[in-house]
Amino acid sequence: MARKPRDTYKYVLKRGRKRIRSGITNDLERREQEHRRDHGSDVRILQVGRRTTRDAARDWESDQSDS
């Protein structure tokens, strides 16, 4: 059985110390630019952990919305 690629990043979007949201992406730089268009230039993305599989990242994202 082939291994699934670890090509997905988990991240938290922050403004100062405030957490705005969490999410997943395969391109952190692009996603940060998209968030800056929507939320302003003072937001930043912080990567959470290492790259992971898309399935594991979706599970993590689901857990974040349950909290």
Contacts in CASP RR format, 6 or more apart in sequence:
PFRMAT RR
TARGET T0000
AUTHOR 0000-0000-0000
METHOD contacts of the structure
MODEL  1
MARKPRDTYKYVLKRGRKRIRSGITNDLERREQEHRRDHGSDVRILQVGR
RTTRDAARDWESDQSDS
4 53 0 8 1.000
4 54 0 8 1.000
4 55 0 8 1.000
5 53 0 8 1.000
6 50 0 8 1.000
6 51 0 8 1.000
6 52 0 8 1.000
6 53 0 8 1.000
7 26 0 8 1.000
7 51 0 8 1.000
7 53 0 8 1.000
7 54 0 8 1.000
8 24 0 8 1.000
8 25 0 8 1.000
8 26 0 8 1.000
8 51 0 8 1.000
8 52 0 8 1.000
8 53 0 8 1.000
8 54 0 8 1.000
8 56 0 8 1.000
8 57 0 8 1.000
9 24 0 8 1.000
9 25 0 8 1.000
9 26 0 8 1.000
9 28 0 8 1.000
9 47 0 8 1.000
9 48 0 8 1.000
9 51 0 8 1.000
9 52 0 8 1.000
9 57 0 8 1.000
10 22 0 8 1.000
10 23 0 8 1.000
10 24 0 8 1.000
10 47 0 8 1.000
10 48 0 8 1.000
10 49 0 8 1.000
10 52 0 8 1.000
10 57 0 8 1.000
10 60 0 8 1.000
10 61 0 8 1.000
11 22 0 8 1.000
11 23 0 8 1.000
11 24 0 8 1.000
11 25 0 8 1.000
11 28 0 8 1.000
11 31 0 8 1.000
11 45 0 8 1.000
11 46 0 8 1.000
11 47 0 8 1.000
11 48 0 8 1.000
12 19 0 8 1.000
12 21 0 8 1.000
12 22 0 8 1.000
12 23 0 8 1.000
12 45 0 8 1.000
12 46 0 8 1.000
12 48 0 8 1.000
13 19 0 8 1.000
13 20 0 8 1.000
13 21 0 8 1.000
13 22 0 8 1.000
13 23 0 8 1.000
13 35 0 8 1.000
13 39 0 8 1.000
13 43 0 8 1.000
13 44 0 8 1.000
13 45 0 8 1.000
14 20 0 8 1.000
14 43 0 8 1.000
14 44 0 8 1.000
14 45 0 8 1.000
14 46 0 8 1.000
15 39 0 8 1.000
15 42 0 8 1.000
15 43 0 8 1.000
15 44 0 8 1.000
16 42 0 8 1.000
16 44 0 8 1.000
20 39 0 8 1.000
20 43 0 8 1.000
22 48 0 8 1.000
22 61 0 8 1.000
22 64 0 8 1.000
23 61 0 8 1.000
23 64 0 8 1.000
24 54 0 8 1.000
24 57 0 8 1.000
24 58 0 8 1.000
24 60 0 8 1.000
24 61 0 8 1.000
25 31 0 8 1.000
28 45 0 8 1.000
28 47 0 8 1.000
31 45 0 8 1.000
32 43 0 8 1.000
32 44 0 8 1.000
32 45 0 8 1.000
35 43 0 8 1.000
35 45 0 8 1.000
36 43 0 8 1.000
48 60 0 8 1.000
52 60 0 8 1.000
END
